[in-house]
Amino acid sequence: MPNAAPTYPAPASDRARPPEAPPGRKLLLARPRGFCAGVVRAIEMVERALKLYGPPIYVKHAIVHNRFVVERLERMGAVFVEDLQQVPQGATTIFSAHGVSPAVHHEAAQRALDVLDATCPLVTKVHLEARRYAREQATIFLIGHRDHVEVEGTLGEAPERTIVIESAEEAERVSVADPERVAYLTQTTLSLDDTAAIVQVLQRRFPALRSPRKEDICYATQNRQQAVKALSAEADVILVIGSRSSSNSNRLVEVARTKGCPAYLVDSVEQVQPEWLESARCIGITAGASAPEEIVMELVNRLSSRYGAAVHELEVVEEHTSFPLPARLQA
C-alpha cells in the first residue's frame, strides 16, 4: 500500500490586513499541477528505505528540488549530500530523481555503497539515448542548462561526444567535425517553445540531425506548461508554487509571462506579496512537478479566506502515469 500523504508544516498566521478585493474574485487552479510520477516514486523510495533499513539513509543531491520535501525527509532521517565521500563505506545511498553520471555509479561501487537508484525513468531514457548515439560515433547536442544536475548526469554518459546548447544563439554558433553525424537530446524539464526554437536552428544548420525516437521533454513538463498557457488566457496573475532550484517550476513562470500574464514563483503562501493581487479578479494557481499539493492547498485556503474568492479548476488533461518501485522496496 502507498504511504499516507505527508503532513507539511502550516504557515504562520496571517496578520496582514487584506486589500480591498475586486468583486467576483476567483481562484483558478490549473490541472494537472504538482507532483509527477517520477517525483512520487523518488520520494516514496526514500520513505520506504527509511522504514526498511532505518536512518540514516544517504541521498545524493536533493531527492527532488523542493525544500519542503527535503526538510521533511531530513526530519525522518534522510541525509542529503553532494559528494559520495560524505557517505560512510557500505551505507545505503539513494541517487536523486535527476540522475547521475556513470562516474558516480562507479564511485559508489568502489566504496561498496548499497545503492537505490531513484532516477526518473524518463531521465534514464535520455541517458540510454546518449549511450546509443555515442556508440554510433555521433556528436550529441544536449539542449539544457549547463549547471543543472540532470544535464551533468546526461553529459557524463559521453562527455567527449556531447556539446551542451543553452540557447538558439549558441545553436547558431556551434560547429562539429562531421555534420553528417549529429543528434540532439534535451533536458526533460525545459520550455517546450524555447526548445523548439533551438531545435529549429539546429535542423536548419545540420540537415542530417537525428532526433530522439520519442520527445525527451517529459509528459508532466509538457502538460503543466499547456495548463499554464490555458490559465494565462483567463487569469490576471498567476502564482506558481515551487522552489527556485526547480527547473520546471521556473519554466512555468516563463511560459505565463511569454503569454503576457504576470507570474510569480513562490515556495509558499508566506512569499506572496499582496500588491501582486490587488487588482486581479482572477488569480491563477499552479505548481511545479516537485511541489507538494499540501502547499498548494495552504495557498488556496489562505487566499480564499482572505478575499472571499470562489475556487475553480481548469483541467487541461488527465494524467494516469505511474512508475513502479524497485522490487526490494515493494514488500
C-alpha positions in Angstrom: 0.0 0.0 0.0 1.3 3.5 -0.7 2.4 5.7 2.2 -0.1 8.2 3.6 0.2 11.7 2.2 2.9 13.6 4.2 2.0 16.4 6.5 3.9 19.7 5.9 4.2 22.5 8.5 1.4 25.0 8.4 2.5 28.6 7.7 2.5 31.3 10.3 -0.8 33.1 11.0 -1.6 35.9 8.5 -1.9 39.2 10.3 -1.7 41.4 7.3 -4.9 43.4 6.5 -6.2 42.2 3.1 -6.5 44.9 0.4 -10.0 45.7 -1.0 -10.8 42.8 -3.3 -12.4 43.3 -6.7 -16.0 42.0 -6.8 -16.5 38.5 -8.1 -12.9 37.5 -7.5 -12.0 33.8 -8.1 -9.1 31.4 -7.8 -8.4 29.3 -10.8 -6.4 26.2 -10.3 -4.5 24.6 -13.2 -4.9 20.8 -13.6 -2.6 19.0 -13.9 -0.2 20.6 -11.4 2.3 19.4 -8.7 3.9 16.0 -8.3 4.7 14.0 -11.4 5.1 10.2 -11.4 8.9 10.4 -11.2 8.7 12.6 -8.1 6.2 10.4 -6.4 8.4 7.4 -7.0 11.6 9.1 -5.7 10.0 10.4 -2.5 8.4 7.0 -1.8 11.7 5.3 -2.3 13.3 7.4 0.4 10.4 6.9 2.8 10.4 3.1 2.3 14.1 2.8 2.6 13.9 4.7 5.9 11.2 2.3 7.2 13.0 -0.9 5.9 16.6 -0.1 6.9 16.2 2.7 9.4 18.0 6.1 9.4 20.3 7.4 8.3 19.7 6.9 4.6 22.0 9.0 2.4 20.7 10.7 -0.7 23.0 12.0 -3.4 21.7 15.6 -4.1 18.2 16.8 -3.1 15.8 13.9 -4.0 13.7 16.5 -5.8 14.0 20.2 -6.0 11.7 21.3 -3.3 12.8 22.5 0.2 9.6 21.3 2.0 10.1 17.8 0.7 13.8 17.8 1.6 13.2 19.2 5.1 10.5 16.7 5.9 12.7 13.8 4.8 15.6 15.2 6.8 13.4 15.1 9.9 12.7 11.4 9.1 16.4 10.6 9.0 17.5 11.2 5.4 20.9 12.8 5.0 21.4 14.8 1.7 25.0 15.0 0.3 26.6 16.4 -2.8 29.7 14.3 -2.6 29.8 10.5 -2.1 32.9 11.0 0.1 30.5 12.2 2.7 28.8 8.8 2.8 30.2 6.1 5.1 31.6 3.0 3.4 28.8 0.5 2.6 25.9 2.8 3.6 22.5 2.7 1.9 22.5 5.5 -0.6 19.8 6.8 -3.0 20.5 8.6 -6.2 18.1 11.5 -6.8 15.4 11.7 -9.4 17.6 13.8 -11.7 20.1 11.0 -12.4 23.8 10.7 -12.1 26.7 10.1 -14.4 28.4 6.7 -14.9 31.4 8.1 -12.9 29.1 8.4 -9.8 27.9 4.9 -10.2 31.5 3.7 -10.5 32.5 5.6 -7.4 29.6 4.1 -5.4 30.6 0.6 -6.5 34.2 1.3 -5.4 33.0 2.3 -2.0 30.7 -0.6 -1.7 27.6 1.6 -1.2 24.2 -0.1 -1.1 22.6 1.9 -3.9 19.0 2.5 -4.7 18.6 4.5 -7.9 15.6 6.9 -7.9 16.4 8.4 -11.3 13.2 9.2 -13.1 12.6 6.6 -15.9 12.2 9.4 -18.3 15.6 10.7 -17.5 17.0 7.2 -17.8 15.6 7.2 -21.3 17.7 10.2 -22.2 20.8 8.5 -20.8 20.2 5.4 -22.9 19.8 7.6 -26.0 23.1 9.3 -25.2 24.9 6.0 -25.0 23.3 4.8 -28.3 24.4 8.0 -30.2 27.9 7.8 -28.7 28.2 4.1 -29.9 27.3 5.3 -33.3 30.0 8.0 -33.2 27.6 10.9 -33.4 28.1 14.3 -31.9 25.3 14.9 -29.4 23.8 18.3 -28.9 22.4 18.3 -25.4 19.8 21.1 -25.1 19.6 22.2 -21.5 21.1 24.2 -18.6 24.8 23.5 -18.1 24.6 23.9 -14.3 21.5 21.7 -13.8 22.2 18.3 -12.1 20.2 16.4 -14.7 22.3 17.8 -17.6 25.5 17.0 -15.6 24.4 13.4 -15.3 23.4 13.0 -19.0 26.6 14.7 -20.1 28.6 12.2 -18.1 27.4 9.4 -20.4 29.5 10.6 -23.3 31.4 13.8 -22.3 33.8 13.6 -25.2 31.0 13.5 -27.8 28.5 15.9 -26.2 28.0 19.7 -26.6 25.6 21.4 -24.3 23.4 24.0 -26.0 21.5 26.5 -23.8 20.1 28.9 -26.4 19.3 29.5 -30.1 22.3 31.8 -30.2 24.6 29.0 -29.2 22.9 26.7 -31.7 23.8 29.3 -34.4 27.5 29.3 -33.4 28.2 25.6 -32.7 30.4 23.7 -35.1 31.3 20.0 -35.4 33.9 17.9 -37.2 31.3 15.7 -39.0 27.9 17.5 -39.8 26.6 14.2 -41.1 26.8 12.5 -37.7 24.8 14.7 -35.3 21.9 14.2 -33.0 20.2 16.1 -30.3 18.8 15.3 -26.8 17.1 17.6 -24.3 16.8 18.1 -20.6 13.4 16.8 -19.5 12.2 19.9 -17.8 12.7 22.6 -20.5 10.3 25.1 -22.0 8.6 23.5 -25.0 8.7 26.7 -27.0 12.3 27.6 -26.2 13.4 24.1 -27.0 11.5 24.1 -30.3 13.3 27.3 -31.3 16.7 25.8 -30.6 15.9 22.5 -32.5 14.7 24.6 -35.4 18.1 26.3 -35.7 20.0 23.0 -35.4 17.8 21.4 -38.0 18.4 24.3 -40.4 22.2 24.2 -39.9 22.5 20.4 -39.8 20.1 18.7 -42.2 21.3 15.3 -41.1 20.4 16.0 -37.5 18.8 13.0 -35.7 16.1 13.4 -33.1 15.1 11.2 -30.2 12.7 8.4 -31.0 10.3 9.9 -28.5 10.4 13.5 -27.3 12.7 14.0 -24.3 10.7 16.7 -22.5 8.7 14.7 -20.1 4.9 14.3 -20.2 4.5 16.2 -16.9 6.5 19.2 -18.0 4.5 19.4 -21.2 1.2 19.0 -19.5 1.9 21.6 -16.8 3.1 24.1 -19.5 0.0 23.6 -21.6 -2.1 24.1 -18.5 -0.4 27.4 -17.7 -1.0 28.5 -21.3 -4.7 27.9 -20.8 -4.6 29.6 -17.4 -2.9 32.6 -18.9 -5.9 33.2 -21.1 -8.2 33.7 -18.1 -6.1 34.8 -15.2 -4.9 38.3 -14.4 -2.0 37.0 -12.5 -0.5 33.5 -11.9 1.2 32.1 -8.8 3.5 29.2 -9.4 4.3 27.1 -6.3 7.8 25.7 -6.5 11.4 26.2 -5.3 13.8 28.4 -7.2 16.0 25.4 -7.7 13.2 23.7 -9.7 13.8 24.0 -13.4 10.3 23.0 -14.4 8.8 25.5 -11.9 10.8 28.3 -13.3 9.7 27.4 -16.8 6.1 27.7 -15.8 6.7 31.3 -14.8 8.4 32.0 -18.1 5.6 30.4 -20.1 3.0 32.5 -18.4 4.9 35.7 -18.9 5.5 34.9 -22.5 1.7 34.7 -22.9 1.5 38.2 -21.4 0.3 37.2 -17.9 2.2 38.4 -14.8 3.5 35.4 -12.9 5.5 34.8 -9.7 7.3 31.8 -8.3 6.8 31.2 -4.6 7.8 28.5 -2.2 4.7 29.0 -0.1 1.9 31.4 0.7 4.3 33.4 3.0 6.1 34.7 -0.1 3.1 36.1 -1.8 3.1 39.9 -1.9 -0.4 41.4 -1.5 0.3 44.1 -4.2 0.7 41.4 -6.8 -3.0 40.5 -6.4 -4.7 43.8 -5.5 -6.3 44.4 -8.9 -6.7 40.8 -10.0 -10.2 39.5 -10.5 -8.9 36.0 -11.4 -5.8 34.6 -9.7 -4.3 31.6 -11.4 -2.5 29.0 -9.3 -0.4 26.1 -10.4 2.6 24.1 -9.0 5.8 22.6 -10.4 6.3 18.9 -10.6 8.2 18.7 -7.3 5.8 20.9 -5.3 3.5 19.2 -2.7 -0.2 19.6 -3.1 -0.4 20.4 0.6 1.4 23.7 0.0 -0.9 24.5 -2.9 -3.9 23.9 -0.7 -2.5 26.2 2.0 -2.2 28.9 -0.5 -5.7 28.3 -1.9 -7.3 28.3 1.6 -5.5 31.4 2.7 -6.4 33.4 -0.4 -9.9 32.1 -0.4 -10.4 33.1 3.2 -8.7 36.5 2.7 -10.5 37.6 -0.4 -13.8 35.6 -0.2 -12.8 34.2 -3.6 -14.5 31.2 -5.3 -12.3 28.3 -6.2 -12.5 26.7 -9.7 -10.3 24.2 -11.5 -9.2 24.4 -15.1 -8.5 20.9 -16.3 -6.4 20.6 -19.5 -5.5 16.9 -19.5 -5.9 13.9 -17.1 -2.7 12.1 -16.0 -2.5 8.4 -15.2 1.2 7.8 -15.4 2.9 5.9 -12.6 6.3 4.2 -12.1 6.9 1.1 -10.0 9.2 1.0 -7.1 12.3 -1.3 -7.2 11.4 -4.9 -6.2 13.3 -4.7 -2.9 11.2 -1.8 -1.7 7.8 -3.3 -2.7 7.5 -5.6 0.2 
